[in-house]
Structure formats: C-alpha cells, structure tokens
Amino acid sequence: MKYHFIGIGGSGMAPLANMLLDRGYYVSGSDREDSENVQKLKKKGAKIYLNHSSGNIETDLDVVVYSSAIPLDNVEIKRSKELNKKIVLRSELLGELMQKSKGIAIAGTHGKTTTTSLIALALKDAGLDPSAIIGGEILKTGSNYLSGKGEYFVAEACEYQRAFLQLSPFAAIITNMEADHLDYFKDINDIIDAFQAFVSKINPDGFLVINGDSEITRRLGSVAKCKVIYVGFGVSNDCRITNLENDGAGLIFTVSINSKSYDIKLGISGLHNAFNAGMVVACLSLLGVDASSIPGTFSDFKGAKRRLETISDDPLIIDDYGHHPTEISATFDALKRAYDLPVFAIFQPHQYSRTKEFFNEFASVLSEADRLVLTKVYEARDFETNSKGDIEEELVKKINSLGGNAVFIDSFESVADYVFKNYKGGVILTIGAGNINKLGSMILDRYGKTTSS
C-alpha cells in the first residue's frame, strides 16, 4: 500500500505517517513548511514535498490522507479525485488502525495529550508494548507515537467535526467537556450529543473512565453500555484523588480505587495534571496493571512538548499549548503553585472564530497575568471568516478595562525586543496553539543565549 499525507508535518498526521513507515508501507506527503516532524519523516524514508501541488499525487498511490486543517479545494485533493484515489480523513485512517487492536481512546476538551502520553508510557513500562498516537511529543521519549506489537492501541480522540465517531474503542477516558470548536458545533448541547454518540461506540466488554467532578460530564455515563468509573476529588467518585501536595518539583497525591490506594509522585505541576494522572491510574486498574509496580512512569514524567515545557532556566521561560480560556487558567494556576512568581505572558490567540466566541472569557483570564503581550491571531481553519476586524486591539482594551496590563504587538521580533526591555524577573510564559513556541528562542537570542544554554 502507498499512502500520501496532505499536511504530513501536522501533530496529528506525522505520528500516523511514522507508524505506517514502521510497518513497511510507502509514505509520501506534502507540507507548506519545513519542521522537525517533516525532517524526522524524511530521514526515516518518507518522500516529502515542501509545497502543495497536483504533481505530488503519484498515479500509483492507494490512499490519500488529509486533516480538517486542509480545505477541500486543496489542489492535491482535487487531483486525487480526478485520479479516483481513495481519500480519507486522518480520523478514518486512525479508526482503521485502531480496529486491529484493543483501542483506548482519550477524549475531552482539555488534557488529552498529557493523559494519552502518560497512559502510553505506563503500558510500555508495564511491558505491554502498546502502540500510541499522541498529539504532542513526549519529552521523555522525544517522539509523538509508539509503534509496539502489543494488544493495546492508545490514541487521542478529537471531537472536532465529530472525528472521534470514526473510532470504536475497547475503552475510553473522557477528561472533561466544555464549549469549544464553536465554528463547527452549534452550542454545548451539540457537543454533548457528539460525546454521547462517541460513548455509545465503546465496546460493551470494555469500560469508560470519566470525570466525576463535572455534572455535565457525568451525564455521559448514563448512555454508556459498558462499565463506567467516575474519577475526581469528590467523595461520590469510584476513584478518588486525595492528599494533594506540591513538593516544588511536581505533585504528590493518593489515588484510591477498588479498596486499594496508590501513592503517586508526579513529575509535573498543576491540579489538572493530578486529575489526568488519577484517570490514568483508574484505567490501569481496570486493565489489571498495578500502578505501584511502575512508580517511575509518574515520577519521571515531565509532560509532553509544549505542555508547561521549560525552555530556559535563566531567564525562566515556559511554553504551553493552552488556547482555551480554561486551559490558560489552569496554566496560570500551575505556574503559581510551582513558582509563585510574577507571570509575564505572551499569548497568541488561535482562530478568529474561537477568539470571538470566547472574547469575554479570554479577557477575564488574561487580565490575571502580571504583564501580557497579545500577538496577532494565528489563523487555522478560518476558511470562511470574512470580517476579522481589529479583534486583537479590542481584546487588549477589554483586558485593561478589567485591571490587566496588556499591549498588542503584531510581530514576534518586536515582541522579543519588548520582553527583553521590560522583563524584570519571574516567569516568561509563551502560550497558544499556533507557532508562538518559536518566540522562546528569539527572546533568548536577545540575551545571547540558546535553548541549549
């Protein structure tokens, strides 16, 4: 079989391409930008085109894969249709690969990458040799996938465009559920409907691990045809997280399930990460894996790339993928618990549609930063956005009206200059789901340092 990926360097596409290469398939792909993902794939043997062109579609290809980030009028999709090629969404391919194993799907508005990374590593450390598709690079392994030969296949399950309905997993974890992707979903009820449909696809012999502290997420348990385990801090949960402490290097807490208690030391901070780890412990228990037999999985876990990732210690620069108001709030809370220092945040909004939909929520949470630089909105999937306006300037005005200390700067070079001039100590936080992660090295350059310094 010969596969071609349109947008092969994407965080969802690259791990699938890698896995197919490991399995001996021919893989080609195109992307508009060179990247670390692209270079790794090229080194492994993928044929890479750094452009989108009808000429990239070879006549003997069997399957052409694209993601929701690719518009349907893309020249490669058009050419593939002319040649009557099989064209599938990334989620369809993931569903096909997962079907051959015992799939464990991790869904939710937030926390999917961290939870997926942690359970993949736990199964690996337990000797179960899983496969895994992860939406970010695991810092411990330097990879965003595992290509094992064991029976389990772990993967993030994205709700956007109901993509996760292409999966029929043996088991699932649902971390939380909030309004998001409102460029596609009508409202929260539409999102709930999609998650209910996803839950109904879980194997009846499998199980669902679910956020038990959220009333809205708890509702999903009633439609499940499989065993359901509720996880959280509240006393009504089947699996409880208690005795939470921050030891300066991470978190210490206890997870209790089925009359057993596990003392967990986690190598990253953040209340939300204790919650993610608790769900992983519950999942492991249901799979028959004793979490106390793999303590290093948790204590050595430093998270996924761009999830509270330390870029530099002097100056202290942290990079995070958060792009929803709730995620930003959780990141601020984690930094306060870990460092208790002023936060100089640089936020890159992700999508005009999301920025407009959560305008007031963004303003409220961003006003909590000690200083804030807002950059231009990163356009992604904004195919039909006709009137973008001056939303960045409007957001800065709203943030400052709430007591914030914000400015809008439209170029990364100028942002780096501004930070170098105005930073007086504390945490420099670059945050957003676009290309804001490039800014850390640019700031360090002003100090005559590199990320390896």
C-alpha positions in Angstrom: 0.0 0.0 0.0 1.2 3.5 -0.8 0.0 6.4 1.3 0.2 10.2 0.7 -0.4 12.7 3.6 -1.5 16.2 2.8 -0.1 18.3 5.6 2.2 15.5 6.8 4.0 17.6 9.3 0.9 18.2 11.4 0.8 17.0 15.0 -2.0 14.5 14.2 -0.6 13.4 10.8 3.1 12.9 11.5 2.7 10.0 14.1 0.4 8.1 11.7 2.9 8.5 8.9 5.6 7.3 11.2 3.6 4.3 12.2 2.9 3.3 8.6 6.6 3.6 7.8 7.5 1.3 10.7 5.0 -1.2 9.3 6.8 -1.2 5.9 4.4 0.9 3.8 5.4 3.5 1.3 4.7 7.0 2.6 4.8 10.4 0.8 3.5 13.7 2.0 3.4 17.4 1.5 3.5 20.4 3.8 3.8 24.2 3.3 6.6 24.5 6.0 9.7 22.5 6.9 9.6 21.3 10.5 11.1 18.9 12.9 8.3 16.4 12.2 9.0 16.7 8.5 12.7 16.2 8.9 12.2 13.1 11.0 9.9 11.6 8.4 12.2 12.4 5.6 15.1 10.8 7.4 13.0 7.7 8.0 12.3 7.3 4.3 9.2 9.3 3.5 9.1 11.2 0.3 8.5 14.9 1.2 7.2 17.8 -0.9 7.5 21.3 0.7 4.6 22.6 -1.2 1.1 21.7 -2.3 0.9 20.7 -5.9 -1.2 18.4 -8.1 2.1 16.9 -9.2 2.7 15.5 -5.8 -0.1 13.0 -6.3 1.6 10.0 -7.9 -0.6 7.8 -10.2 0.1 4.6 -8.3 -0.9 5.9 -4.8 -3.5 3.8 -3.0 -4.7 6.2 -0.2 -4.6 9.9 0.2 -5.0 11.2 3.8 -5.9 14.7 4.8 -6.9 16.5 8.0 -9.5 19.0 9.0 -6.9 21.8 8.6 -6.9 21.1 4.8 -9.6 22.9 2.8 -11.5 20.7 0.3 -10.4 22.9 -2.6 -6.8 22.0 -2.0 -5.1 21.2 -5.3 -3.9 17.8 -4.1 -7.4 16.7 -3.0 -8.8 17.9 -6.4 -6.1 15.9 -8.3 -6.8 12.8 -6.1 -10.4 13.0 -7.0 -9.5 13.3 -10.7 -7.4 10.1 -10.4 -10.2 8.3 -8.4 -8.0 7.8 -5.4 -9.3 6.7 -2.1 -9.4 9.9 0.0 -9.8 9.6 3.8 -9.7 11.9 6.7 -6.9 11.3 9.3 -9.6 10.1 11.8 -10.8 7.4 9.3 -7.2 6.1 9.0 -6.8 6.1 12.8 -10.0 4.2 13.2 -8.9 1.6 10.7 -5.5 1.1 12.5 -7.1 1.0 16.0 -9.7 -1.6 14.9 -7.0 -4.2 14.7 -6.1 -3.8 18.4 -7.7 -3.1 21.7 -8.2 0.6 21.4 -8.0 3.0 24.3 -9.3 6.4 23.2 -8.7 9.6 25.2 -11.3 12.3 24.6 -12.1 15.6 26.2 -11.9 19.4 25.7 -8.6 19.6 27.6 -5.8 17.3 28.8 -5.9 14.7 26.0 -2.2 14.9 25.1 -0.9 14.7 28.7 -3.3 11.8 29.6 -2.5 9.9 26.4 1.2 10.3 26.9 1.1 9.1 30.4 -1.0 6.0 29.8 1.1 5.1 26.8 4.3 5.3 28.9 2.6 3.4 31.7 1.6 0.5 29.4 5.1 0.5 27.9 6.8 0.4 31.3 4.5 -2.4 32.4 5.9 -4.5 29.5 2.7 -4.4 27.3 4.4 -2.9 24.3 1.5 -0.6 23.2 1.0 1.4 20.0 0.1 5.1 20.6 -0.8 8.1 18.5 -0.2 11.3 20.5 -0.9 14.9 19.7 2.4 16.2 21.1 5.9 14.9 21.6 6.6 13.1 24.8 9.6 14.8 26.4 10.9 11.6 27.9 11.0 9.8 24.5 11.3 12.6 22.0 8.5 11.0 20.0 4.8 11.6 19.3 4.0 7.9 18.8 4.8 4.4 19.9 4.8 1.5 17.3 4.5 -1.5 19.6 3.4 -5.1 18.9 1.2 -5.5 22.0 -2.6 -5.7 22.0 -3.3 -2.1 23.1 -3.5 0.9 20.8 -3.8 4.3 22.7 -4.8 7.4 20.9 -6.3 10.9 21.3 -9.9 11.1 20.1 -10.7 14.6 18.8 -14.3 15.8 18.9 -13.8 18.4 16.2 -16.2 17.7 13.2 -17.2 14.5 15.2 -13.9 12.9 14.1 -13.9 10.6 17.1 -17.0 8.8 15.8 -14.7 7.1 13.4 -13.3 5.1 16.4 -14.9 2.1 18.0 -12.6 1.7 21.0 -12.4 -1.1 23.6 -12.2 1.6 26.3 -12.2 5.3 26.7 -11.2 8.1 29.0 -13.1 11.4 29.0 -11.2 14.1 30.8 -13.8 16.9 30.7 -16.3 18.6 28.4 -16.7 22.3 27.6 -17.9 24.5 24.8 -15.2 24.7 22.2 -14.9 24.4 18.4 -18.0 26.6 18.0 -17.0 27.2 14.4 -18.4 23.7 13.9 -20.7 22.9 16.9 -23.9 24.9 17.4 -23.6 25.0 21.2 -22.8 22.9 24.2 -25.8 20.7 23.7 -24.5 19.8 20.2 -21.1 18.9 21.8 -22.9 16.8 24.4 -24.7 15.0 21.6 -21.4 14.2 19.9 -19.8 12.9 23.1 -22.9 10.7 23.8 -22.6 9.2 20.3 -18.9 8.5 21.0 -19.6 6.9 24.3 -22.2 4.6 22.7 -19.4 3.2 20.4 -17.3 1.9 23.3 -17.2 -1.9 23.4 -19.7 -3.3 25.9 -17.0 -5.6 27.3 -14.7 -2.6 27.8 -15.0 0.4 30.1 -15.3 4.2 30.4 -13.2 6.3 32.8 -14.9 9.7 33.2 -14.6 13.0 35.0 -16.9 12.5 38.0 -16.4 16.1 39.4 -18.2 17.6 36.5 -22.0 17.4 36.4 -22.1 17.9 32.6 -19.5 15.1 32.1 -21.2 12.7 34.5 -24.3 12.8 32.2 -22.3 10.8 29.7 -22.1 7.8 32.0 -25.9 7.2 31.7 -25.6 6.4 27.9 -22.6 4.0 28.2 -23.2 0.3 27.5 -20.0 -0.6 29.3 -18.6 -0.4 32.8 -18.2 3.2 34.0 -15.7 4.5 36.6 -16.0 8.1 37.9 -12.8 9.8 38.9 -12.2 13.0 40.8 -11.6 14.7 44.1 -15.3 14.4 45.3 -16.5 11.8 47.7 -19.0 10.4 45.3 -16.4 9.1 42.8 -15.4 5.5 42.4 -11.8 6.6 42.1 -10.7 9.4 44.4 -7.7 11.8 44.4 -6.7 12.9 47.9 -3.8 14.3 49.9 -2.6 16.6 47.2 0.7 18.4 47.8 3.2 20.3 45.7 6.8 19.4 46.6 8.4 22.0 44.4 9.4 19.5 41.6 5.9 18.2 41.0 2.9 16.8 42.8 2.3 14.1 45.5 -1.1 12.6 46.0 -3.1 9.5 46.7 -5.4 7.7 44.3 -7.9 5.2 45.7 -9.8 2.7 43.7 -11.3 -0.8 44.4 -10.2 -0.7 48.1 -6.6 -0.1 47.0 -4.6 3.1 47.4 -1.6 4.3 45.4 0.8 7.0 46.5 1.7 8.8 43.3 4.6 11.2 42.8 4.1 13.1 39.5 7.0 14.9 37.9 4.9 17.9 36.7 2.8 20.5 38.5 -0.8 21.6 38.1 -4.1 20.5 39.7 -5.3 19.4 36.3 -2.4 17.1 35.8 -3.1 15.4 39.1 -6.5 14.8 37.7 -5.2 13.4 34.4 -2.9 11.1 36.3 -5.8 9.9 38.5 -7.7 8.9 35.4 -4.7 7.0 34.1 -4.4 5.1 37.4 -8.1 4.1 37.1 -7.6 3.0 33.6 -4.6 0.9 34.5 -6.5 -0.7 37.4 -9.3 -1.8 35.0 -6.7 -3.2 32.7 -5.1 -5.2 35.5 -2.0 -3.2 35.8 -0.7 -2.3 39.3 0.3 1.3 39.3 2.6 0.8 42.2 4.7 -1.5 40.1 5.7 1.3 37.8 6.3 4.4 40.0 9.0 5.7 37.7 6.4 6.3 35.0 4.8 9.0 37.1 7.8 10.4 38.9 10.0 10.7 35.8 7.1 12.1 33.6 8.0 15.6 32.5 4.9 16.0 30.3 4.6 16.5 26.6 6.3 19.1 24.4 4.6 22.5 24.7 2.7 21.4 27.9 4.3 23.6 30.6 7.6 22.9 28.9 10.7 24.7 30.4 12.6 26.3 27.6 15.2 28.1 29.7 16.0 28.5 33.4 17.7 31.9 33.1 15.6 33.8 32.1 12.8 31.4 33.2 10.8 30.7 30.0 7.9 28.3 30.0 6.0 27.3 26.8 2.4 25.9 26.8 -0.1 24.9 24.2 -3.1 26.3 26.0 -5.5 28.1 23.7 -8.9 27.9 25.5 -9.7 30.2 28.5 -10.0 27.2 30.8 -6.6 25.9 29.7 -5.0 29.3 30.2 -6.4 29.5 33.7 -5.1 26.0 34.5 -1.6 27.0 33.3 -1.6 30.2 35.4 -2.7 28.2 38.4 0.1 25.6 37.8 2.7 28.3 37.5 1.6 29.9 40.7 1.7 26.6 42.6 5.1 25.7 41.1 6.9 29.0 41.3 4.8 31.7 43.0 6.4 34.4 40.8 5.1 37.2 38.6 3.9 35.9 35.2 4.9 37.8 32.0 2.7 36.2 29.5 2.8 36.3 25.7 -0.5 34.9 24.3 -1.2 34.1 20.6 -4.9 33.6 20.1 -5.8 30.6 18.0 -8.5 31.1 15.3 -10.6 34.3 14.9 -13.8 32.2 15.4 -12.6 30.9 18.8 -11.3 34.4 19.9 -14.7 36.0 19.1 -16.7 33.2 20.7 -14.8 33.4 24.0 -13.9 37.1 23.9 -15.1 37.9 27.4 -13.7 34.7 28.9 -10.3 35.4 27.3 -10.3 38.9 28.6 -11.1 37.8 32.1 -8.4 35.1 32.4 -5.7 37.1 30.6 -6.2 40.0 32.9 -4.8 37.8 35.7 -1.3 37.9 34.2 1.1 40.4 35.8 2.0 41.6 32.3 0.6 40.5 29.0 1.6 40.8 25.4 -1.0 39.8 22.8 0.2 38.8 19.4 -1.8 38.5 16.1 -4.3 35.8 15.9 -3.0 32.5 14.4 -5.3 31.6 11.6 -6.3 27.9 11.5 -9.3 26.5 9.8 -10.7 30.1 9.5 -11.6 29.3 5.9 -14.9 31.2 5.9 -14.0 34.1 8.2 -15.0 37.2 6.3 -14.7 40.0 8.8 -11.7 39.7 11.1 -11.6 43.3 12.2 -9.2 44.6 14.9 -10.0 41.9 17.4 -6.6 42.0 19.0 -6.8 45.7 19.8 -10.3 45.2 21.1 -9.2 42.3 23.3 -6.4 44.4 24.8 -8.8 47.2 25.6 -11.1 44.8 27.3 -8.3 43.1 29.3 -7.0 46.5 30.6 -10.6 47.6 31.5 -10.6 44.6 33.8 -7.4 45.7 35.6 -5.0 43.9 33.3 -1.7 45.2 32.0 -1.7 44.3 28.3 -0.3 45.5 25.0 -0.7 44.3 21.4 2.4 43.7 19.3 2.0 42.3 15.9 5.4 40.8 15.1 7.5 38.2 17.0 10.7 40.2 16.5 9.1 43.2 18.2 7.7 41.1 20.9 11.1 39.7 21.7 12.5 43.2 21.9 9.7 44.3 24.2 10.2 41.4 26.6 14.0 41.9 26.7 13.4 45.6 27.5 10.6 45.1 30.1 11.2 41.8 31.8 12.2 42.3 35.4 12.0 38.8 36.8 9.5 36.0 37.2 8.1 33.6 34.6 8.1 34.4 30.9 5.2 32.3 29.5 4.6 31.8 25.8 1.2 30.3 25.3 -1.0 29.4 22.4 -1.6 26.6 19.8 0.0 28.3 16.9 3.7 29.0 16.2 4.2 31.0 19.4 6.7 28.3 20.5 9.2 29.9 18.2 9.3 33.0 20.4 11.3 31.5 23.2 14.5 31.1 21.2 14.1 34.6 19.8 13.9 36.0 23.4 16.9 34.0 24.4 18.8 35.4 21.4 18.4 38.9 22.9 20.3 37.6 26.0 23.0 36.0 23.8 21.8 32.5 24.8 20.3 29.5 23.0 17.7 26.9 24.2 20.6 24.5 25.0 22.4 27.1 27.2 
